[in-house]
């Protein structure tokens, strides 16, 4: 686990799956009613939606950066730019048709 991208994905996955795991454990209880289950589902949805906010992402980003620097994991970087393959046509060229019919 030397790459930041992998470390970020693992931490983020753990955060999401912890929320889902709590819901799963609650729904599997034999003593839970339908009303209580609905409340747990709504709380889980609210928790997952709050993760998607910019503020929560910024907090998580700072947390992961701090944790990665303590563990001597590489800093995040953008992938290098690659030229698209020539087979991808931009759609601007005039199509060429064969004059020979089979």
N, C-alpha and C positions, 0 to 999 in steps of 0.2 A: 504494500500500500504506500507507494512512493509518489503517486500522482495525485494532485489536488482534485482533479475531476472525479476520480474514483472515490476519494475520501468524502467529497461533497455528496455524491450519490448515495453512499452508504449511510451517512448521517441523516440525509433527508429521507431516505427510505425507512430508516429506523423510526424517525419522528412520525411519519405517516402510518406505518404499520403498528406502532404503539397505540395510536388512537383507534385504529380499526380492531386491534386485538382486544382492547377494553370493551368495545361494543360486542364483539363476538362472545367473550366470556359472559357478559351480562345477559345476552339473548339466550344462552344455553342453560341458564339457571332454571330449575324446575319450578321455582316459586315466583317467577316474574309474571305480571299480568300484561295484557295487551296494551293497556294505557301506559304502564311503566316502560314497556319496550318502545312504544312510539316516542316517549320523552327522551329515551337514550339515543334513539336514531336521530332525532332532531338536534340533540346536543352534539352528536358526532358530526353531523352535516355542518353545523355552525363552526365547530373546531376546524374542520377541513377547509371551509371557506375562509376562515380567518388567516390560515397559512398563506393563502393566495394574495393577501394584501401586500402592498409595497413596504409598509412599515414592518410587518412581520418578516418579510424576506430580508430586509436590511439588517434586522436584528440577528436572524439566522446566519446571514453572510458574515457578519462580524464575529459571531460565535465560532463558526467553522474556520475562519481565517486565524483567529487566536489559537484555537485548538490545534490547527495544522502547523502553526509556527512552533508550538511547544513540542510537537512530535517530529519536527524537522522534515516536514512534507513539502514538496516543491510548491512554489507560488502559482496561482492561476495564470494561464496565458491563453491567448487566442490561437486557434489553429492557423497554420500558414495558408495563405491564399493560393488557390490552384486555378489554373486556366481550365475552363470547361472543355471537354472533348470536342473535336471537330465535327463529330457526328450529330451534335446538337445544333439544330438549325434555329436561327433567330426568327425565321418566318419572313424575312425581308427579301430573300432570293426568289427569283422567278423559277417556278418548277420546270424541270426538263422532262419531257416525255419521249419515249422511244418511238421511232417512226416505223418500226417493224412490228407487225402484229403476228401473233402465232396462229 
